[in-house]
Amino acid sequence: MSAPPTPAAAPAISPQVRQLATVGLVVGVFLAALEASVVATAMPSVITDLGGESLYALPFAVYLLTSTVSSPLWGRASDIVGRRRQAFILTRVQQNGLIGSCETTHQPAPISNPNSRLACPYPHPVP
C-alpha cells in the first residue's frame, strides 16, 4: 500500500488582492442593502397601487421566485463570461437603472417627495 497523496499547498494571496476582494464584497453587499431598502420603502405605494393589503406578499413572492429561477442562469453566464466581468456588467446595469429612474419626468422621483432632491443625487426636473 502506498501513502495517500498530500494535498498541494494553496498559493499565497497577496495583500493587494485580498484588499481588492474585500472591497468588491463590501460594494456587493452595499448594493444589495440599497436594493432592499428601496423595496421596503416603496412597498406601501406599491400595495396601494395593487389594491390592498391582501396582496402585500405578492411582490416579495415574485421577487423570490424570479431570483430563485434566475440564479442558475446567472451562474452559467458567469461560467461563460467570467465572474469578474459579469459582476462589473451587472453592477453597471444596476447603476444605469438607478440613474434612469432618477431621470424620469412623467412620474414623481422614486421613493421620495418629488420636491426633494434626496431621491436622486442627479439633477432632475420637478413637476
NORGI-V198169 format. One record per residue. N is the residue number from 1. PHI is phi in whole degrees, 0 to 359 (* if undefined). Layout:
n,phi
N,PHI
N,PHI
//
This chain:
n,phi
1,*
2,258
3,287
4,295
5,293
6,275
7,291
8,289
9,290
10,289
11,293
12,289
13,260
14,289
15,300
16,294
17,293
18,296
19,294
20,296
21,295
22,295
23,298
24,299
25,294
26,296
27,296
28,297
29,294
30,298
31,295
32,294
33,293
34,297
35,297
36,295
37,290
38,294
39,296
40,295
41,285
42,277
43,303
44,302
45,287
46,294
47,296
48,297
49,293
50,285
51,113
52,134
53,286
54,294
55,257
56,299
57,280
58,301
59,299
60,293
61,295
62,295
63,299
64,295
65,295
66,293
67,290
68,292
69,289
70,275
71,303
72,297
73,293
74,293
75,296
76,294
77,298
78,291
79,292
80,280
81,263
82,102
83,293
84,295
85,296
86,295
87,299
88,295
89,297
90,291
91,294
92,295
93,299
94,295
95,297
96,296
97,295
98,294
99,294
100,297
101,290
102,283
103,275
104,294
105,245
106,268
107,218
108,298
109,302
110,300
111,71
112,236
113,298
114,298
115,276
116,267
117,266
118,284
119,292
120,213
121,286
122,268
123,293
124,215
125,291
126,263
127,292
//
